[in-house]
Amino acid sequence: MASKAICVGVGIPMMVVGALIALLWAPAEAELGSTVEFVGSLIGILGAVFFITGLFYAKEPVMH
């Protein structure tokens, strides 16, 4: 039972924003380019973590 709200509402937008920051904004910065790229990559990775977490999230614990 995946949580669509976590996957679609948090994970995917974070991955998109992180990629845009790393690919578009980082080359424009002369002094802080590597730092901006790192922050964008970190946001993207955290978005992937939220996306995977949303796939495994269940409101009720699974009892076997």
C-alpha positions as CSV (number, residue, x, y, z in Angstrom):
1,M,0.0,0.0,0.0
2,A,1.9,3.0,-1.3
3,S,1.2,6.6,-0.2
4,K,0.5,8.6,-3.3
5,A,0.6,11.8,-1.4
6,I,4.2,11.3,-0.3
7,C,5.4,9.9,-3.6
8,V,3.7,12.4,-5.9
9,G,3.4,15.4,-3.6
10,V,6.9,15.4,-2.0
11,G,9.3,13.0,-3.7
12,I,8.9,13.8,-7.3
13,P,8.9,17.6,-6.9
14,M,12.0,17.5,-4.7
15,M,13.8,15.4,-7.4
16,V,12.8,17.8,-10.1
17,V,13.8,20.9,-8.1
18,G,17.1,19.4,-7.1
19,A,17.9,18.5,-10.7
20,L,17.0,22.0,-11.9
21,I,19.2,23.6,-9.2
22,A,22.1,21.3,-10.0
23,L,21.9,21.6,-13.8
24,L,20.7,25.1,-14.4
25,W,21.6,27.3,-11.4
26,A,25.0,25.8,-10.5
27,P,26.7,26.7,-13.8
28,A,25.5,30.3,-13.5
29,E,27.3,30.8,-10.2
30,A,30.9,31.7,-10.5
31,E,32.1,31.5,-6.8
32,L,29.6,29.0,-5.2
33,G,29.0,26.8,-8.2
34,S,30.1,23.6,-6.5
35,T,28.2,24.4,-3.3
36,V,25.0,25.1,-5.3
37,E,25.5,21.8,-7.3
38,F,25.9,19.9,-4.0
39,V,22.8,21.4,-2.5
40,G,20.8,20.6,-5.6
41,S,22.1,17.0,-5.7
42,L,21.3,16.6,-2.0
43,I,17.7,17.9,-2.5
44,G,17.3,15.4,-5.4
45,I,18.6,12.5,-3.3
46,L,16.3,13.4,-0.4
47,G,13.5,13.5,-2.9
48,A,14.3,9.9,-4.0
49,V,14.4,8.8,-0.4
50,F,11.0,10.4,0.2
51,F,9.7,8.7,-3.0
52,I,10.9,5.3,-1.9
53,T,9.6,5.8,1.7
54,G,6.2,6.7,0.2
55,L,6.2,3.4,-1.7
56,F,6.6,1.4,1.6
57,Y,4.4,3.5,3.8
58,A,1.2,1.9,5.2
59,K,-1.2,3.5,7.7
60,E,-1.8,0.2,9.4
61,P,1.0,-2.1,10.4
62,V,1.2,-5.4,8.5
63,M,0.7,-8.3,10.8
64,H,1.4,-11.8,9.5
